[in-house]
Each structure stands twice: as structure tokens, then as C-alpha cells.
Amino acid sequence: MAARATSTLGRMRRLRVVSRPAIALVVLSGLLLGACAKAASEDPLAGQTTTSTTERDERPSTTRDVSGLDPAEAFDPEPLDWAPCTYGECAYLDVPIDYEDPDAGRTRIHVARAPADGDRIGALFVNPGGPGAGGADFAAILSMILPSEITDRFDIVGVDPRGTGESSPIDCGVDATELYGTDHTLEDEEDERALLEISKAYVDDCTLHYGDVLQHVGTRDVARDMNTVLRAMGEEEMNFLGFSYGTAIGQVYADLFPDRVRAMILDGVLELGPSGIELATTQAIGFETALDRFVEYCRAAEGCQTADDPLGAVERVIELSERPGGIPASRADRPAGAGEVQMGLAMALYSQSLWGTLDRALAEALEGDGSRLVDLADQYVGIGDFEIYFGVNCLDFEWPSDPQEFFAAAKAAAEQAPHFGEAIVNDYVRCADWPVEQEPLEPVAAPGTPPILVISTTGDPATPFEAGVAVAERLEQGVLVVNDGDGHTVVADGNPCIDDIVVRYLVDLAVPEDGTTC
């Protein structure tokens, strides 16, 4: 279950956090998101080769004392060869599959940057979220919409996390439309059997084709890759802007490499420490909050077609979708079944700018045409890398090993979040059979870093406001900035108060007062 943000940046940002992939963004202006072909090498995590028409970055050769540091610091990367590409400038970097066993092989990481336009301070690494979202295309987009005070002073750098984009992508072979077209709310044994069968097919295919690398696609290795890219660029200090799941990458990076952090912004914060079930339940409650806000909006808005009873419209459409054959959809390639309706609802709730679309979709569905809901669902699955989504979440968080424990937890979550709890929790039943050992991420305090900006939105459906508050309090140098509004993430989304704080922090290292509200 989950969805995407809309708004200028929201339409371009993948958001999947712990929940049925909470992905954000619809289409990236048509020119991006192209290259996601599976690597041709026999090594599943050995990426494509590339040639460069530019000279390598010059770095002095030095001998460093890496005793006591993370093992990634012991790996000496080659300087990057930048070449023109769709994203601006691109390069590839070979890094260890396993930093703790650097002789185990290499995987190839794809990097893109938009060089600074003026007096350069350094590189600003950006990540859109996921897990499953590439950073290269995102860097290109952000370079066009971030305030010029930032793009003048920083290279905007995006790294495709291993297994995504052009970083040796993983493809487990089960079509996402089929995976999420299955009803995740279980009324009987037939529903349970259907969900377990599609989940087993998905896990079996991932195990068959990528079982030997799935242990090395988690957030720790992504953070290490990012640090290796930083060093390959000849940079000493990390500036980072992470959204949604990208905030988990940022927290882990700050924990592993505190001495390298110059500035870090976490927007739409994923809390580390709770179990997967706890996080999924919390997010389901966040979507319930977003639904309540949609209901209030629609009752008050002029022209809202479901204004008389918007919540009743939602519940009636869900009921119709669960009937045999679902809701006919004249302009789609399939009816709006229970899975499509759950995806469509979550997609639309990610941003207030989609609430009008949701209203029209509900009204049309009540009249017998679920086409608009199918379209919302297709936006949801159209650009998601679901393999890495589960590859990361099943590794990074603690999950039950018995599917029946998932189903029981899902029913319990539905008591707190009746419209979303069961579907969101049951989505992770695949983690019960995931073929690698779990390595749950611990809460991060990151001692030794400079102040870290934590931006949390009061009406965020995917990463609830309280998660940002908790992370800011836990970080040794956490500084909370409150966005009083709706939607998931806010930087570069047209809020001048937030963007002004971000500019002054990145450029001048000016730290706002803890608890500042916009």
C-alpha cells in the first residue's frame, strides 16, 4: 500500500518507505528513468562498463590511517571519469560487493552530477527515497528546482543505490501489477492462499537469480558506497539532502562516518529502531490521518463531487472493489480490484494536490467506472523498483518468520488504521521467507557530527511527524524544523520559509533554532 507525492517536486520523488511501497512521483519529464536494464554480466551485481571522454579528477595519492574506521575507508577507489549524459555528467565506480570482504568481488555504481554554476563550496549528495529509487535522475531534477543559491555553490550529485537504476539493477521477474493487484486484505482462506502464492513466486525468483547478493543491498552498504563516491570525487566533506527512505541512508552515513559530515538535511524522516511491523503500523496510522484530512477538505471544498459523504464514498468503493470482477474500468486494461483501489487511494493521499483527482476517481467508481483509480494505481507501480524495496526492507528491519504472525499483526493494525493497516502490514509477508539473514538497523545518535537538520511535516502520511521529532531528539546534534502542513517531504516544494532555512544552513552553515516552525 502507499503512494506518491505530487506537487512540483513530489511528482518526481520516489517515496517508498516502510509500507506497501510508498513511492512518490509520477513522470520525470519524459527524459529520465530510462536505463534500468539488467546487467549483462554473469555477476548479478556487476554493472555495465563505460568509457569517458573527460579527464579524471586529480587527487594526490596519500597513505591514510584507517585503523578503527569503518571498513569502507580502507578501500581506495579510483578517481571518477565523468562523461556527458542525459543527467548532466555521469560516471561509474567499481566498489566491493562486501566491504568487510573486499576480495569477494566488485559491483558497479552509477553516479550523476550537475556541476555548480558559481563559486563552488562542494558536492551536495541527494537521495529521493525508496528503497528502490535511483539518485541520478533525481539529481538532474533537483538541479533545476533547488534555489539558485544552492545550485550556484554545490555540485548536485545523485548515486543510484546498488541494485537500482544503472547500478547493477535487480529484477526478480514478478510483474508489479500482478504483485499489487492481489488483495492484501484477507477475508477468507482463498485470499490468504492467493497472497502467499504470489509472494512465494516473487521470493523464489529473487532467490534463484540474486540469492548470493541480497545480503549486500542494505542501507549500510548504500551509505558506504556513497562515502566511496565522495572519496573518488576527491572530496573530504559530505553535504547530504535525503528525503523519506533517504533519511535512513543519511542517519546510517552519519553514524558510520561522523567526521566527514559537513551538513546534512533529513526531510520526511524514517525512524530507525522499531521493528518492521511497528513501522508499517505507524505508517498505516499516518495514512489514516491523511484520509481524515482529505475528508475534511472535500466536505469544505467547492465542487467536490463526494462532499456529502467522502468517507462513505471511500468505503463504498473499497467494498465494490472486493466483489468478484472488481469495478469495471472502461479506459483501463483491467478492472479496479481491491489491490488497484488500495494503491490508488494511497497514491492520491500522498499530496494534497492529488485530492481533487481522488475525489473524481471515487465519484466515477461509484458510477461504475474505476478507470481513474486504475490509472492512479499504475502511476504507483509504473516506476517502482520493487525488488530492491523488499531486498532492503527485509534485510534492514526485524520481521516475523511465520506468515501467520504477519496476518495477526495486520488485523491488529487494522484496529488502529481500519482503511490501511491490514494491507500495509500484509505487504511484508514476503519478508517471512526472504533468503538472507536480517540485519536490523539500530537507532542512530551519530556522536561527533555537526548539527543535522531534521524536517518533519505535521500531516505527513508516510513518515509521521512524531518520527521526525524522535529522530531529532535522538541525534546528538539533531535540530528539528517543523513544517505545519500536509504531504510527504517539503524541501524545494515551494515553501519559502523551509527553503530559506535550507539555503542558509547549506551555504553559510547557519543553524536554525531547534523547533523552528514554518
Beta strands, then each sheet from edge to edge (+ up, - down):
strand 1: 83-85
strand 2: 88-96
strand 3: 106-114
strand 4: 122-127
strand 5: 154-160
strand 6: 238-243
strand 7: 261-267
strand 8: 452-459
strand 9: 478-486
strand 10: 516-517
sheet 1: 1+ 2- 3+ 5- 4- 6- 7- 8- 9- 10-
end
